[in-house]
Amino acid sequence: MRKQAFFGAGLLTIMLGACGGSAEQTVVEQIVVRDRGETTPVAASAGDAPADLIAAGEAAFAMCTGCHVAESGEASMAGPNLYGVVGRPAGSLDDFAYSEALAGSGITWDAAQLDRYIADPTAAVSGTIMSVGAVQDDERRAAIIAYLESLSE
Ligand code: HEC
């Protein structure tokens, strides 16, 4: 929000400058460049607010709940129960009929592996039967993974 406000101020200055005459043009350009420079280091890492991130991940997980539960002791549905999935070998729940591709993948789920799989399941594990549910947005994936990491005893 603050970034946009600053940038907006810069743009407004350009417009005013344009009305004021060509002599002010150079100064105006400098202001815009400086504004851009200031915004670059502001980009906060998502890990700064774990509680918020987990909450965002729980909300984003709504797009997974058509196939996955993520609760201790619940039966798997069209997809395996994802409670405690972080640290678990891929394809290892007894109550779910996994693809051979995933069960034989040798993956143990950590944040990096989950990130690859959720970004593009079939690219990460060729032959996996999770063919929908990919999340392209980096921040949304990070939030979902933070949420999954929060689910364990
Ligand atoms: C249309 C149903 C469907 C949707 C939607 C879906 N999945 Fe899946 N998911 C599956 C299936 C089926 C598997 C098992 C894949 C296999 O055996 O190859 C799976 C497997 C997984 C696994 C591996 C679990 C294990 O025990 O090894 C993870 C992690 C996962 N899904 C995460 C997600 C996330 C996160 C979302 C939402 C962004 C999601 N899935 C959306 C069907 C789905």
Boltz pocket constraint, residues with backbone or C-beta under 6 A from the ligand:
constraints:
  - pocket:
      binder: B
      contacts: [[A, 60], [A, 61], [A, 63], [A, 64], [A, 65], [A, 66], [A, 67], [A, 68], [A, 78], [A, 79], [A, 80], [A, 81], [A, 82], [A, 85], [A, 89], [A, 90], [A, 91], [A, 92], [A, 93], [A, 97], [A, 98], [A, 99], [A, 100], [A, 101], [A, 102], [A, 103], [A, 114], [A, 117], [A, 118], [A, 127], [A, 128], [A, 129], [A, 130], [A, 131], [A, 132], [A, 133], [A, 134], [A, 135], [A, 144]]
      max_distance: 6.0
